[in-house]
Each structure stands twice: as C-alpha cells, then as structure tokens.
Amino acid sequence: MLGLDNPLHIAFLLVILLLVFGAKRLPEMGRSLGSGMRGFKQAISGETESAPAELTAAASVQVEHESDAAGQAARRYAA
C-alpha cells in the first residue's frame, strides 16, 4: 500500500518524477497544474479576477524597463 505519510515515500516519488520528466519540465507542469486549479476554484466560487496583482506589477516594471532600453537605443542611433 502506498502511504504518502512517510517522508521517504514522498522523496522517492519526487526522484522518480524527476527522472521521468526531467528538471526542465517539472516547473512547467507545476505552473500548469497550479493555474488549472486556480481556474477551477474561481469557476466554482464565481470569482472573476482578471490577473493577480503580483503579475500586473511585474508586467508594469518590465514594460518600464523595456521602454527605457528602447529610448536609450534610439538616442544612441540618432546621435
């Protein structure tokens, strides 16, 4: 019987998953599983949140950084 109450069983399962899927694929699978669970929870509860605040803030910082880099490149080529 597979009981996941023993930490050794969990470690063994993680090693097997790492060997089967690889280190690159596991984070992608985790993100996909998390977003699916989040979407399911929002569908069940009826919430309609468009994007988490953390992602929105990170995106605005990235856009500011990209616009600064584009402005610097334009000034460099204009001179």
C-alpha positions as CSV (number, residue, x, y, z in Angstrom):
1,M,0.0,0.0,0.0
2,L,1.4,3.4,-0.9
3,G,1.1,5.7,2.0
4,L,2.3,9.3,1.5
5,D,2.6,9.9,5.2
6,N,6.2,8.8,5.2
7,P,8.7,11.4,4.0
8,L,10.8,8.7,2.4
9,H,7.9,7.8,0.1
10,I,7.4,11.4,-0.9
11,A,11.2,11.7,-1.6
12,F,11.2,8.5,-3.7
13,L,8.2,9.7,-5.7
14,L,9.9,13.1,-6.4
15,V,13.1,11.3,-7.6
16,I,11.0,9.1,-9.9
17,L,9.2,12.2,-11.3
18,L,12.5,14.0,-11.8
19,L,13.9,11.0,-13.7
20,V,10.9,10.6,-15.9
21,F,10.1,14.2,-16.8
22,G,13.4,16.0,-16.2
23,A,14.3,19.1,-14.4
24,K,13.2,21.5,-17.1
25,R,9.7,20.1,-17.5
26,L,8.7,19.8,-13.8
27,P,8.4,23.6,-13.1
28,E,6.3,23.9,-16.2
29,M,4.0,21.1,-15.1
30,G,3.7,22.7,-11.6
31,R,2.7,26.1,-13.0
32,S,0.2,24.5,-15.4
33,L,-1.3,22.4,-12.5
34,G,-1.5,25.5,-10.3
35,S,-3.1,27.7,-12.9
36,G,-5.6,24.9,-13.7
37,M,-6.5,24.5,-10.0
38,R,-6.8,28.3,-9.6
39,G,-9.1,28.5,-12.6
40,F,-11.2,25.6,-11.4
41,K,-11.5,27.3,-7.9
42,Q,-12.5,30.6,-9.5
43,A,-15.1,28.9,-11.7
44,I,-16.6,27.1,-8.7
45,S,-16.7,30.2,-6.5
46,G,-17.9,32.5,-9.2
47,E,-15.0,35.0,-8.9
48,T,-13.9,36.8,-12.0
49,E,-10.4,38.1,-11.2
50,S,-8.6,39.1,-14.5
51,A,-5.0,38.9,-13.2
52,P,-3.3,38.7,-9.9
53,A,-1.8,41.9,-8.6
54,E,1.7,40.4,-8.4
55,L,1.7,39.7,-12.2
56,T,0.3,43.1,-13.0
57,A,3.0,44.9,-11.0
58,A,5.7,42.7,-12.5
59,A,4.5,43.4,-16.0
60,S,4.4,47.2,-15.5
61,V,8.0,47.1,-14.2
62,Q,9.1,45.1,-17.3
63,V,7.3,47.5,-19.6
64,E,9.1,50.5,-18.0
65,H,12.4,48.7,-18.3
66,E,11.8,47.9,-22.0
67,S,10.7,51.5,-22.8
68,D,13.9,52.9,-21.1
69,A,16.1,50.5,-23.1
70,A,14.3,51.4,-26.3
71,G,14.7,55.2,-25.6
72,Q,18.4,54.7,-24.9
73,A,18.9,52.7,-28.2
74,A,17.0,55.4,-30.1
75,R,19.2,58.2,-28.6
76,R,22.3,56.2,-29.4
77,Y,21.4,55.7,-33.1
78,A,20.2,59.3,-33.5
79,A,23.5,60.7,-32.4
